[in-house]
Amino acid sequence: MPIGLRWGTVSEVSERHDDLVRLEVDGAPCIAYPHLTGEVEVGDVILVNGRAVELGLGSGGFDVLYANLTRGLGLPPEEGAHVMTLPYAPGQSATRFAEEDDGGPERVDGLPVVCLGLHSQLAPACAALAGRRVAYVQLGGGALPLSLSDTLRALRARQLLDTSIAVAPCFDGDLQCVTAAAALVQAVRRGAEVVVFGIGPGIVGTGSRFGHGGLAVAEAANVASALGALPVVAPRVSLRDERPRHRGVSHHTRSALALCLGEVRVAWPTGLEPPVGIQVVEVNAAGWEAACAPLPLSHMGRGPGEDPWFFAAAFAAGRLAAL
């Protein structure tokens, strides 16, 4: 299982954020995470990981900067950090974990928790929570760096998101936590009125019932139930998906619900015929198009005009949590 590294030279820097840089390496698209590998400039000699692009996998069509040999060696660790993310792996780094300072409350009784199975559900769910203090918690199952998400930047810009928390192996959030339970209580400790759990862009998938990142829904819901919170599941719904297992309610949602141990509410937009075999709570999602209009909405290349019920269902979950 080789990593797949190769040499390269930075030929262009096209977009720069505090936590993400989009660039070209010898003319090919690449991304870099400066918190991990340091700043990057044109002319730098670097190593990139291009294995996903080489194999035609869902990396977005870009390489990932692995090490900057010009200005990224000998970088100091985060002050006070002594716990590793990605421990004992080639990319391990030391960081501060939020629960080191204060473990937080023992219970979060009555806290609404929205459980998403795809990152493309995040924008409509948060749009329905406008006016609430919202914490986003990212679990493994898709992309690991929170800084990859343009959606998170858009939500912050419109003040629809207060805090982002990365749960290992995810990283690059405002806070880092070891577990989903720790993240939930840390969110409450910092004043969150609603917590939204989800995965990063893209999704890990093997085509099997229990081999996909959408099962993060069950992890979030079970932790929420155990700590006294009120989990709301945003179902993955599509009437336009060409793949039978994703048409209607996706098999991802059904497999996640099969693993939920406590009581969950599955939000369902009024006007869409309820699914067979799933108990749902119908929610009036009227106005979702206007509320979501300023936000980036895209799922499998389809926008709100092409697959409206996908986004309406996620909006309904946020609205149910806000009630």
PEDA-V58307 format. One record per residue. N is the residue number from 1. RES is the residue in three letters. OMEGA is omega in whole degrees, 0 to 359 (999 if undefined). Layout:
# PEDA-V58307
n: <N/N>
res: <RES/RES>
omega: <OMEGA/OMEGA>
This chain:
# PEDA-V58307
n: <1/2/3/4/5/6/7/8/9/10/11/12/13/14/15/16/17/18/19/20/21/22/23/24/25/26/27/28/29/30/31/32/33/34/35/36/37/38/39/40/41/42/43/44/45/46/47/48/49/50/51/52/53/54/55/56/57/58/59/60/61/62/63/64/65/66/67/68/69/70/71/72/73/74/75/76/77/78/79/80/81/82/83/84/85/86/87/88/89/90/91/92/93/94/95/96/97/98/99/100/101/102/103/104/105/106/107/108/109/110/111/112/113/114/115/116/117/118/119/120/121/122/123/124/125/126/127/128/129/130/131/132/133/134/135/136/137/138/139/140/141/142/143/144/145/146/147/148/149/150/151/152/153/154/155/156/157/158/159/160/161/162/163/164/165/166/167/168/169/170/171/172/173/174/175/176/177/178/179/180/181/182/183/184/185/186/187/188/189/190/191/192/193/194/195/196/197/198/199/200/201/202/203/204/205/206/207/208/209/210/211/212/213/214/215/216/217/218/219/220/221/222/223/224/225/226/227/228/229/230/231/232/233/234/235/236/237/238/239/240/241/242/243/244/245/246/247/248/249/250/251/252/253/254/255/256/257/258/259/260/261/262/263/264/265/266/267/268/269/270/271/272/273/274/275/276/277/278/279/280/281/282/283/284/285/286/287/288/289/290/291/292/293/294/295/296/297/298/299/300/301/302/303/304/305/306/307/308/309/310/311/312/313/314/315/316/317/318/319/320/321/322/323>
res: <MET/PRO/ILE/GLY/LEU/ARG/TRP/GLY/THR/VAL/SER/GLU/VAL/SER/GLU/ARG/HIS/ASP/ASP/LEU/VAL/ARG/LEU/GLU/VAL/ASP/GLY/ALA/PRO/CYS/ILE/ALA/TYR/PRO/HIS/LEU/THR/GLY/GLU/VAL/GLU/VAL/GLY/ASP/VAL/ILE/LEU/VAL/ASN/GLY/ARG/ALA/VAL/GLU/LEU/GLY/LEU/GLY/SER/GLY/GLY/PHE/ASP/VAL/LEU/TYR/ALA/ASN/LEU/THR/ARG/GLY/LEU/GLY/LEU/PRO/PRO/GLU/GLU/GLY/ALA/HIS/VAL/MET/THR/LEU/PRO/TYR/ALA/PRO/GLY/GLN/SER/ALA/THR/ARG/PHE/ALA/GLU/GLU/ASP/ASP/GLY/GLY/PRO/GLU/ARG/VAL/ASP/GLY/LEU/PRO/VAL/VAL/CYS/LEU/GLY/LEU/HIS/SER/GLN/LEU/ALA/PRO/ALA/CYS/ALA/ALA/LEU/ALA/GLY/ARG/ARG/VAL/ALA/TYR/VAL/GLN/LEU/GLY/GLY/GLY/ALA/LEU/PRO/LEU/SER/LEU/SER/ASP/THR/LEU/ARG/ALA/LEU/ARG/ALA/ARG/GLN/LEU/LEU/ASP/THR/SER/ILE/ALA/VAL/ALA/PRO/CYS/PHE/ASP/GLY/ASP/LEU/GLN/CYS/VAL/THR/ALA/ALA/ALA/ALA/LEU/VAL/GLN/ALA/VAL/ARG/ARG/GLY/ALA/GLU/VAL/VAL/VAL/PHE/GLY/ILE/GLY/PRO/GLY/ILE/VAL/GLY/THR/GLY/SER/ARG/PHE/GLY/HIS/GLY/GLY/LEU/ALA/VAL/ALA/GLU/ALA/ALA/ASN/VAL/ALA/SER/ALA/LEU/GLY/ALA/LEU/PRO/VAL/VAL/ALA/PRO/ARG/VAL/SER/LEU/ARG/ASP/GLU/ARG/PRO/ARG/HIS/ARG/GLY/VAL/SER/HIS/HIS/THR/ARG/SER/ALA/LEU/ALA/LEU/CYS/LEU/GLY/GLU/VAL/ARG/VAL/ALA/TRP/PRO/THR/GLY/LEU/GLU/PRO/PRO/VAL/GLY/ILE/GLN/VAL/VAL/GLU/VAL/ASN/ALA/ALA/GLY/TRP/GLU/ALA/ALA/CYS/ALA/PRO/LEU/PRO/LEU/SER/HIS/MET/GLY/ARG/GLY/PRO/GLY/GLU/ASP/PRO/TRP/PHE/PHE/ALA/ALA/ALA/PHE/ALA/ALA/GLY/ARG/LEU/ALA/ALA/LEU>
omega: <182/181/180/182/173/176/173/177/180/182/180/170/188/183/184/172/178/188/183/175/172/188/173/178/184/177/181/182/183/172/179/177/188/176/182/191/181/181/183/181/176/180/180/174/188/167/177/172/183/187/182/179/180/182/179/182/188/179/183/177/179/173/180/178/183/179/175/184/181/186/185/179/177/180/181/176/174/184/178/183/176/176/187/162/186/187/177/174/182/182/183/176/181/179/176/176/188/184/175/184/181/183/180/182/179/183/176/187/175/182/175/180/178/184/183/177/180/180/181/174/189/183/180/178/181/178/179/183/180/181/177/173/188/171/176/179/181/177/175/181/175/176/183/182/175/183/177/191/171/178/178/179/179/180/177/182/180/176/176/181/183/186/173/183/177/175/182/14/175/182/176/172/173/177/175/177/180/187/176/179/178/180/182/181/176/177/179/180/181/170/180/175/176/176/178/176/176/177/180/178/185/179/174/181/178/181/180/187/184/182/181/183/179/178/173/176/181/178/181/183/181/177/179/180/182/182/175/179/183/184/174/181/172/183/173/187/175/172/185/183/182/181/185/184/179/181/188/172/184/173/175/180/181/180/177/180/179/182/178/186/180/179/176/173/178/182/181/183/177/180/176/182/182/182/177/173/179/176/185/172/181/184/175/182/181/180/183/182/181/181/184/187/182/189/176/180/178/177/181/179/181/179/183/178/183/183/190/185/176/183/178/180/178/177/179/179/177/180/179/179/182/184/999>
